[in-house]
Amino acid sequence: MTESSTPSPSALVPEPTGAAMRRGPFRVGERVQLTDERGRMNTITLEAGGAFHTHKGFLNHDVVIGLPDGSVVTNTAGHQYQALRPLLSDFVLSMPRGAAVVYPKDAGQIVTMADIFPGARVVEAGVGSGALSISLLRAVGDAGYLHSFERRQEFAEIARGNVETIFGGPHPAWRVSLGDFQDEVVKAEEPASVDRVVLDMLAPWECLDAVATVLAPGGVWINYVATATQLSRTAEAIRADGRFTEPDAWESMVRGWHLEGLAVRPEHRMVGHTGFLLVARRLADGVEPLARKKRAKTEFTQEDLNAWTPESVGERLVSDRKLRRAARDARAGRVEEPEV
């Protein structure tokens, strides 16, 4: 075979799920981000014959369909828009939701600090609206495996709609199961068969035995919790269990910068506390964890133990009506309308 006829490496590998939707001209059914001259942003879903209306004229969708990503289009009143495909961070913050989403800054930390690699076997709970599931699926790839557990069917339906919207259909590496994680994961997964465990739930310490059973030696367990009291109790439970390494915890905050000429300064607003991340790794069976030189004694009263409810840790309850509407919007690929 001559050098010129040798296929490129990319030609020998099947295109990953969803990759085609990130390339080429704009198509019917795609989401497009329109940004005007003042930086105001709107996200539309392209429809043949559709139109984007504002108080300053309207833009026919047919003008956008077929153009390359990064085009500039003009509406009927002469106002221009920059047209781009939404990034993952844009999609997550505008998609239909039933539960609060894991912010992009936290999802990025989870993928990196939990070492989610291509082909990894990962289990997660709870699914919420699917924001973290999307990042995990992108990381494990088509050859990987993500098994998501969710207690509420409405949330699972919303997540499934959002995942299928961004990937253009079902993802071959994804499986969703309904039920309590600590009960269902040990039935579904073989002991020591999972590389990574990702928990976004109210009481992750209740899952200690389940995680220790399915997680392989050296595997990573990462928890996303909202409050300092949840963080403390999870860490103390991991330490007392003896099957994991010493837990590490942190939070991240993101502050943008204003850039205009010599007026370079921090923005007045920032994405502050969204949640804590806590990581530990599974020790090999029969291995004792290293003893810490200093340990503070921590005890929880019965009052503390009875206080773990969604309301007490600041979670806002979502009505069944909103969940049904969000599920319909997710299946249809619609954009979340901001609350007024």
C-alpha positions as CSV (number, residue, x, y, z in Angstrom):
1,M,0.0,0.0,0.0
2,T,1.4,3.4,-1.0
3,E,1.8,6.2,1.5
4,S,-0.9,8.3,-0.2
5,S,-3.4,5.4,0.0
6,T,-2.8,4.7,3.7
7,P,-6.0,5.6,5.6
8,S,-5.6,8.1,8.4
9,P,-6.0,6.8,12.0
10,S,-9.3,8.7,12.4
11,A,-10.7,6.9,9.3
12,L,-10.1,3.5,11.1
13,V,-12.0,4.4,14.3
14,P,-15.8,4.7,14.3
15,E,-17.0,8.3,15.0
16,P,-17.9,8.7,18.7
17,T,-21.5,9.1,19.7
18,G,-22.6,12.7,19.3
19,A,-19.4,13.9,17.5
20,A,-21.2,14.5,14.2
21,M,-23.6,16.9,15.9
22,R,-20.7,19.1,17.0
23,R,-19.4,19.6,13.4
24,G,-20.6,20.9,10.0
25,P,-23.3,23.3,9.0
26,F,-26.3,24.1,11.3
27,R,-29.1,21.6,10.9
28,V,-32.8,21.4,11.6
29,G,-33.4,20.4,15.2
30,E,-30.1,21.7,16.5
31,R,-29.7,24.3,19.2
32,V,-28.0,27.5,18.2
33,Q,-26.8,30.3,20.5
34,L,-27.5,33.8,19.2
35,T,-25.5,36.7,20.7
36,D,-26.3,40.3,19.8
37,E,-24.0,43.3,19.7
38,R,-24.5,44.0,23.4
39,G,-23.6,40.5,24.4
40,R,-27.1,39.3,25.2
41,M,-27.6,35.7,24.4
42,N,-30.5,33.6,23.4
43,T,-30.7,29.9,22.5
44,I,-33.0,28.6,19.8
45,T,-33.9,25.2,18.4
46,L,-33.8,25.4,14.6
47,E,-37.0,24.6,12.8
48,A,-37.8,24.7,9.1
49,G,-39.9,27.8,8.6
50,G,-39.4,28.9,12.2
51,A,-38.5,32.4,13.4
52,F,-36.8,34.0,16.4
53,H,-38.8,37.1,17.4
54,T,-37.7,40.1,19.5
55,H,-39.0,43.7,19.9
56,K,-36.3,44.5,17.4
57,G,-37.5,42.4,14.5
58,F,-37.3,38.7,13.8
59,L,-34.8,36.3,12.4
60,N,-36.0,33.4,10.1
61,H,-34.5,30.1,11.1
62,D,-34.1,29.3,7.4
63,V,-31.4,32.0,7.3
64,V,-29.3,30.1,9.8
65,I,-29.9,26.5,8.6
66,G,-27.0,25.4,6.4
67,L,-24.6,28.1,7.6
68,P,-21.3,27.1,9.1
69,D,-20.8,27.4,12.9
70,G,-19.5,30.8,13.9
71,S,-21.5,32.7,11.3
72,V,-23.0,36.2,11.7
73,V,-26.6,36.7,10.6
74,T,-28.9,39.7,10.3
75,N,-32.6,39.9,11.2
76,T,-35.4,41.8,9.5
77,A,-34.6,45.1,11.3
78,G,-30.9,45.0,10.5
79,H,-29.7,43.7,13.9
80,Q,-26.8,41.2,13.8
81,Y,-26.3,38.1,15.8
82,Q,-23.3,35.8,16.2
83,A,-24.5,32.2,15.7
84,L,-22.6,29.4,17.5
85,R,-23.3,25.9,18.7
86,P,-23.7,26.0,22.5
87,L,-20.8,24.5,24.5
88,L,-21.5,21.8,27.1
89,S,-21.5,24.4,29.8
90,D,-24.1,26.5,27.9
91,F,-26.3,23.4,27.3
92,V,-26.2,22.3,31.0
93,L,-27.3,25.7,32.3
94,S,-30.1,26.0,29.8
95,M,-31.5,22.5,29.6
96,P,-34.8,21.4,31.2
97,R,-34.3,20.4,34.8
98,G,-36.2,18.8,37.6
99,A,-33.4,18.9,40.2
100,A,-30.5,21.4,40.5
101,V,-27.7,20.6,38.1
102,V,-24.1,20.0,38.9
103,Y,-22.4,23.1,37.7
104,P,-19.8,22.8,34.9
105,K,-17.0,23.9,37.3
106,D,-17.8,21.0,39.6
107,A,-18.4,18.5,36.8
108,G,-14.9,19.3,35.4
109,Q,-13.4,18.8,38.8
110,I,-15.2,15.4,39.2
111,V,-14.0,14.1,35.8
112,T,-10.4,15.2,36.5
113,M,-10.0,14.5,40.2
114,A,-11.8,11.2,40.1
115,D,-9.7,10.2,37.1
116,I,-12.6,9.3,34.8
117,F,-10.7,7.7,31.9
118,P,-11.9,6.4,28.5
119,G,-13.2,2.9,28.9
120,A,-13.8,3.2,32.7
121,R,-16.6,1.4,34.4
122,V,-18.4,4.1,36.5
123,V,-21.5,4.1,38.7
124,E,-23.3,7.2,39.8
125,A,-26.3,8.3,41.9
126,G,-28.4,10.4,41.8
127,V,-28.9,11.4,38.2
128,G,-30.9,14.6,38.8
129,S,-31.3,16.3,35.4
130,G,-28.4,14.5,33.7
131,A,-25.8,17.3,33.7
132,L,-23.1,15.2,35.4
133,S,-24.1,12.1,33.4
134,I,-23.3,13.9,30.2
135,S,-19.8,14.8,31.4
136,L,-19.2,11.3,32.6
137,L,-20.3,9.7,29.3
138,R,-18.0,12.1,27.4
139,A,-15.2,10.9,29.6
140,V,-15.7,7.2,29.5
141,G,-16.6,7.2,25.7
142,D,-18.5,4.6,23.7
143,A,-16.2,1.8,25.0
144,G,-16.8,2.7,28.6
145,Y,-19.7,2.0,31.0
146,L,-21.8,4.3,33.1
147,H,-24.6,2.9,35.3
148,S,-26.7,5.7,36.8
149,F,-29.1,5.1,39.7
150,E,-32.0,7.4,40.4
151,R,-34.8,7.1,43.0
152,R,-37.4,9.2,41.1
153,Q,-38.7,8.1,37.7
154,E,-39.4,11.8,36.8
155,F,-35.8,12.8,37.2
156,A,-34.6,9.7,35.2
157,E,-36.9,10.7,32.3
158,I,-35.6,14.3,32.3
159,A,-32.0,13.1,32.4
160,R,-32.6,10.6,29.6
161,G,-34.2,13.4,27.4
162,N,-31.3,15.8,28.0
163,V,-28.6,13.1,27.4
164,E,-30.3,12.0,24.1
165,T,-30.6,15.6,23.0
166,I,-26.9,16.4,23.3
167,F,-25.7,13.1,21.9
168,G,-28.4,12.9,19.2
169,G,-29.9,9.7,20.6
170,P,-29.2,7.0,23.2
171,H,-25.6,6.6,24.3
172,P,-24.3,3.0,24.0
173,A,-22.3,3.2,27.3
174,W,-25.2,4.4,29.5
175,R,-27.6,2.4,31.6
176,V,-30.2,3.9,34.0
177,S,-31.8,2.0,36.9
178,L,-34.5,3.1,39.3
179,G,-34.2,2.5,43.1
180,D,-31.9,3.2,46.0
181,F,-28.3,3.0,45.1
182,Q,-27.2,1.0,48.2
183,D,-29.7,-1.7,47.5
184,E,-29.6,-1.9,43.7
185,V,-25.9,-1.5,42.8
186,V,-24.8,-4.7,44.6
187,K,-27.5,-6.6,42.6
188,A,-26.4,-5.1,39.3
189,E,-22.6,-5.0,39.6
190,E,-20.1,-7.7,40.5
191,P,-17.9,-7.3,43.5
192,A,-14.8,-5.2,42.8
193,S,-15.8,-4.7,39.2
194,V,-16.3,-0.9,39.2
195,D,-13.4,1.6,38.6
196,R,-15.1,4.8,39.9
197,V,-18.1,5.7,42.1
198,V,-19.7,9.1,41.9
199,L,-22.4,10.1,44.4
200,D,-24.5,13.2,44.4
201,M,-26.9,12.5,47.1
202,L,-28.2,13.6,50.5
203,A,-26.6,10.9,52.7
204,P,-23.6,9.2,50.9
205,W,-22.4,7.6,54.2
206,E,-25.4,5.2,53.9
207,C,-23.7,3.7,50.9
208,L,-20.4,2.7,52.5
209,D,-20.9,-1.0,52.3
210,A,-22.3,-0.9,48.8
211,V,-19.4,1.2,47.5
212,A,-16.8,-1.0,49.3
213,T,-18.4,-4.1,47.7
214,V,-18.5,-3.0,44.0
215,L,-15.4,-0.7,43.9
216,A,-12.1,-2.3,42.8
217,P,-9.0,-2.0,44.9
218,G,-7.4,1.4,44.1
219,G,-10.7,2.6,42.7
220,V,-11.9,6.2,43.4
221,W,-15.0,7.2,45.3
222,I,-16.0,10.9,44.9
223,N,-18.9,12.6,46.7
224,Y,-20.7,15.8,45.9
225,V,-22.4,17.3,49.0
226,A,-23.9,20.7,49.6
227,T,-23.3,21.4,53.3
228,A,-20.4,21.3,55.8
229,T,-22.3,19.0,58.1
230,Q,-22.8,16.5,55.3
231,L,-19.2,16.8,54.4
232,S,-18.1,16.1,58.0
233,R,-20.3,13.1,58.6
234,T,-19.3,11.5,55.2
235,A,-15.6,12.0,56.1
236,E,-16.0,10.5,59.6
237,A,-17.9,7.5,58.3
238,I,-15.2,6.8,55.7
239,R,-12.5,7.0,58.3
240,A,-14.4,4.8,60.8
241,D,-15.1,2.2,58.1
242,G,-11.4,1.3,57.5
243,R,-11.6,0.1,53.9
244,F,-10.7,3.5,52.3
245,T,-7.8,5.9,52.3
246,E,-7.9,9.2,54.2
247,P,-10.5,11.4,52.5
248,D,-9.6,14.7,50.8
249,A,-12.1,17.5,50.5
250,W,-12.3,20.9,48.7
251,E,-14.6,23.3,47.0
252,S,-13.9,25.5,43.9
253,M,-15.1,29.1,43.1
254,V,-15.0,30.7,39.7
255,R,-14.6,34.5,39.2
256,G,-14.6,36.0,35.8
257,W,-12.6,39.1,34.8
258,H,-13.7,42.3,33.0
259,L,-11.5,42.9,30.0
260,E,-11.8,46.2,28.1
261,G,-8.8,48.2,27.2
262,L,-6.9,49.1,30.4
263,A,-10.0,48.4,32.5
264,V,-8.9,44.9,33.5
265,R,-10.4,43.9,36.9
266,P,-12.3,41.1,38.6
267,E,-16.0,40.9,37.8
268,H,-18.4,42.0,40.6
269,R,-20.2,38.6,40.5
270,M,-18.8,35.1,40.7
271,V,-19.9,31.5,40.9
272,G,-19.2,30.9,44.6
273,H,-20.1,27.9,46.7
274,T,-22.1,25.2,44.9
275,G,-21.0,22.1,46.7
276,F,-18.1,20.3,48.4
277,L,-16.2,17.4,46.8
278,L,-14.8,14.6,48.9
279,V,-12.6,11.8,47.5
280,A,-11.3,8.5,48.9
281,R,-9.8,5.4,47.4
282,R,-10.6,1.7,48.0
283,L,-7.9,-0.2,49.8
284,A,-7.1,-3.8,49.1
285,D,-9.0,-6.3,51.2
286,G,-7.3,-7.1,54.5
287,V,-5.2,-3.9,54.4
288,E,-5.3,-1.6,57.4
289,P,-5.4,2.2,56.6
290,L,-2.4,4.2,57.8
291,A,-3.0,5.6,61.3
292,R,-3.3,9.4,61.5
293,K,-1.0,11.1,63.9
294,K,-3.7,13.4,65.2
295,R,-7.4,12.7,65.4
296,A,-10.2,14.8,66.7
297,K,-13.0,12.9,68.3
298,T,-16.4,13.6,66.6
299,E,-19.8,12.4,67.7
300,F,-23.2,13.0,66.3
301,T,-26.3,13.4,68.5
302,Q,-29.6,11.8,67.7
303,E,-30.9,15.2,66.8
304,D,-28.2,15.5,64.2
305,L,-29.0,12.1,62.8
306,N,-32.7,12.9,62.5
307,A,-32.1,16.2,60.6
308,W,-31.1,14.8,57.2
309,T,-34.0,15.9,55.1
310,P,-33.9,17.8,51.8
311,E,-35.5,20.8,53.4
312,S,-33.1,20.9,56.3
313,V,-30.0,21.1,54.0
314,G,-31.5,23.8,51.8
315,E,-32.8,21.7,48.9
316,R,-35.8,23.3,47.2
317,L,-38.6,20.9,46.6
318,V,-39.9,20.7,43.0
319,S,-43.6,20.2,42.2
320,D,-44.8,17.2,40.3
321,R,-46.3,19.5,37.7
322,K,-42.9,21.1,37.0
323,L,-41.2,17.7,36.8
324,R,-43.7,16.5,34.2
325,R,-43.2,19.7,32.2
326,A,-39.4,19.4,32.4
327,A,-39.6,15.8,31.3
328,R,-41.7,16.7,28.2
329,D,-39.2,19.6,27.4
330,A,-36.2,17.3,27.8
331,R,-37.7,14.7,25.5
332,A,-38.5,17.4,22.9
333,G,-35.0,19.0,23.2
334,R,-36.4,22.3,24.3
335,V,-34.5,25.0,26.2
336,E,-35.3,25.7,29.9
337,E,-37.2,29.0,30.2
338,P,-35.8,31.2,32.9
339,E,-37.9,31.8,36.0
340,V,-39.2,35.3,36.4
